[in-house]
Amino acid sequence: MKGASLSQPCTDSSSLTFFLIYLIGLYILFLFFLGMLFYVPQPPPPPPPSKKKKDHMLAFSVRKSMINWFVREIQEFALARQYLLVSYSLL
C-alpha cells in the first residue's frame, strides 16, 4: 500500500482475508487441543479366538471327559468290589 502509516488501520482486503484465515486456524487449533483435553481412550477390541486355541480347548475337553470316564469306571469297580466283599462275608 502506497503511503500507509502505522497510525491508520490496514483495510486492505488481502490482509483482512489473511487475518480471517489466521483466526479460523487458531479456532481449529483450539478445538483440537480442547478435544485432546477431553479425549478418553477406548480399550482395543479383543482379538478373535484363534483356531489353535480352539483346537487346544477341544483337546482339553476330550482329555477331561476321558479322565472323568476313567474315574467313573474306577468308582464303579470299587463299588462292585465292595458289594462282592459284603455278599461273600454274608455267606
C-alpha positions in Angstrom: 0.0 0.0 0.0 1.3 3.4 -1.0 1.6 5.9 1.8 0.3 3.8 4.6 1.3 4.8 8.1 1.3 2.8 11.3 -1.4 5.0 13.0 -4.0 4.1 10.4 -5.6 0.6 10.5 -5.0 -1.5 7.5 -8.2 -2.0 5.5 -6.7 -3.9 2.5 -8.9 -6.9 1.6 -6.0 -9.3 1.3 -4.8 -8.6 4.8 -8.4 -9.0 6.1 -8.6 -12.3 4.3 -5.3 -13.4 5.8 -6.5 -12.3 9.3 -9.7 -14.3 8.9 -7.8 -17.4 7.8 -5.5 -16.9 10.8 -8.5 -16.7 13.2 -10.0 -19.8 11.7 -6.7 -21.7 12.1 -6.5 -20.6 15.7 -10.1 -21.7 16.2 -9.3 -25.1 14.7 -6.2 -25.5 16.9 -8.3 -24.5 19.9 -10.9 -27.2 19.1 -8.1 -29.8 18.5 -6.5 -29.1 21.9 -9.9 -29.0 23.6 -10.7 -32.4 22.1 -7.3 -33.7 23.3 -8.1 -32.5 26.8 -11.4 -34.4 27.0 -10.2 -37.5 25.0 -10.8 -40.8 26.7 -9.0 -43.7 25.0 -11.1 -46.8 24.4 -9.6 -50.2 25.0 -8.9 -52.2 21.8 -11.4 -54.9 20.9 -10.4 -58.4 22.0 -8.8 -60.4 19.2 -10.9 -63.2 17.7 -10.2 -66.6 19.1 -7.6 -68.4 17.1 -8.0 -71.8 15.6 -5.1 -73.1 17.5 -6.7 -72.1 20.8 -10.0 -73.8 19.8 -8.1 -77.0 19.0 -6.3 -76.8 22.3 -9.6 -76.3 24.2 -11.2 -79.2 22.3 -8.3 -81.4 23.1 -8.5 -80.3 26.8 -12.2 -81.1 26.9 -11.7 -84.5 25.3 -8.9 -85.2 27.8 -11.1 -84.0 30.7 -14.0 -86.2 29.6 -11.8 -89.2 29.2 -10.4 -88.7 32.7 -13.9 -88.3 34.1 -15.0 -91.5 32.3 -11.9 -93.4 33.8 -12.7 -92.1 37.3 -16.3 -93.2 37.0 -15.2 -96.7 35.9 -12.8 -96.9 38.9 -15.6 -95.8 41.2 -18.0 -98.4 39.7 -15.3 -101.1 40.0 -14.7 -100.1 43.7 -18.4 -100.2 44.4 -18.8 -103.6 42.7 -15.8 -104.9 44.7 -17.5 -103.7 48.0 -20.7 -105.4 47.0 -18.8 -108.6 46.3 -17.0 -108.4 49.6 -20.2 -107.8 51.6 -22.0 -110.6 49.8 -19.1 -113.1 50.4 -19.0 -112.1 54.1 -22.7 -112.7 54.4 -22.4 -116.2 53.1 
